[in-house]
Amino acid sequence: MKLKQDFFTELPGFYSQVYPQGLSNPHWLAWSDDAAQLIGLTKPTDELLLGLSGNAAVEGASYYAQVYSGHQFGGYTPRLGDGRSIILGEALGPNGAWDVALKGGGPTPYSRHGDGRAVMRSAVREFLVSEALHHLHIPTTRALAVIGSDTPVWRESEETGAITVRLARSHIRFGHFEYFCHSERGQADKLTQLLNFTICQHYPHLSCDLAGYKAWFLQVVKDTAQMIAHWQAVGFAHGVMNTDNMSILGDSFDFGPFAFLDTFQEDFICNHSDPEGRYAFGQQPGIGLWNLQRLAQALTPIIPSDDLIAALNQYQGALVQPYLKLMRAKLGLPERVSPTPDQDQQDLELIGQFTVLMEKNQLDYTQTWRRFGKLDPSAKHSSLRDDFIDIAAFDSWYQAYQSRLGQVADIERWQTERNQINPKYILRNYLAQEAIVAVEEGNLAPLERLQLVLRNPFDEQVEHEDLAKRPPDWGQGLIMSCSS
């Protein structure tokens, strides 16, 4: 693993150097071959285990924790930073560089009286969701590995510590810009320095001047909107959309009490610490804009407000258009040629009516969409019909759907295409919990099986059919805590 140190070298004062505290009796719990290829690795080794568990120095690593601030559940916290994540540097791979971070490596200057550790259950969950989202074609950070240990960690009770080795195209967050705008030493030159670095590293086609800054912010708006459009289409609830958890590159980032929808529920809350539902599933598009507005406020010293507002005004369209494209594909609707706003609105209403029916009839979100892979759209009565209690309401919707769909020339091909957009397998919370319990008992097989299945979420995988079922009663709509 070859490391470079652009952030560490070029942005002194934007981090604190800190070294990880090694885990006791480290051992591999999970490993992603796909993620390893990104940074030129092939397999887990004993040498790598010692280095990534904090028990030996990694050649070329600088070891640092970044400082930033953020709006958490709507309230501004002026100084946050990497409280339990230590970055080694940027690893060079065949298609670019990826930050390598040890999440759970021990305390940093930003731990705020915490121990800087991650417990095994949260490390495994972050690993699984990072890889699951990637294979669902959703922009995300990646997870190279999970390292378990005998190190005791206290949360509600004694647990064991673990490290998720996270790979990110960048760890720069909205909160970085907020910190250097609002902190007592916040100055325009610091903001400019950070922005120039971000553009040079990740937007090299843009210039480091006002024209480039405006184009950059517009791209951030569009990337954030597109990420959230993917979340809404697949039924993913992030759970903690604080501005310090928002990647400047529009990658899904900083996973805590996330969830994929089981029974569809627009106001589903997956975070035990969010009783008012600020980050409920249906609130995510609006929160995305709110977070971008906070980023815009931080950028006012270097980008005129009118230009920032102009970019923010494009957020809705930047979210709705990819969402419409994804949902039309899920339904098998043909793309319109130069659609009018009225036509887009008609399609949004058709989609919305269907999700309302799903919610009223308490249907499983993923399973219901997957059923389109067996639907004969030319049939008078849909094979979906029996899933609905309110059959009359479904029949009415289905007639409107058939009218919009039109004639399907090749039904078998149409069905195959639906299965290529509507996954059969998602990371249901109860499956993750079952895998975690097995790991606690020393059995890695369920975790390895789940990881294997999530690598090919659109395939039938008949030998793993049980992992596509609706959750048992105890596993339906699980709400998780932020404890990690």
Secondary structure, DSSP 8 states (H G I E B T S, - for coil): --EE-HHHHH-TTSEEE------SS-EEEEE-HHHHHHTT--S--HHHHHHHTTSS--TT---EEE---EEETTEEES----SSEEEEEEEEETTEEEEEEEET----TTSTT----EEHHHHHHHHHHHHHHHHTT--B-EEEEEEE-S-EEESSSEEEEEEEEEEES---BHHHHHHHHHSTT--HHHHHHHHHHHHHHH-TTS-SSHHHHHHHHHHHHHHHHHHHHHHHHHTEE-S---GGG-BTT--B---SS-EE-SB--TT---BTT-TT-TT-GGGHHHHHHHHHHHHHHHHTTTS-HHHHHHHHTTHHHHHHHHHHHHHHHHHT----SS--HHHHHHHHHHHHHHHHHHHHTT-BHHHHHHGGGG--TTSSS-TTGGG-S-HHHHHHHHHHHHHHH---S-HHHHHHHHHTTS-S----HHHHHHHHHHHHTT--HHHHHHHHHHTSTTS--GGGGGGGS---GGGTT--B-S--
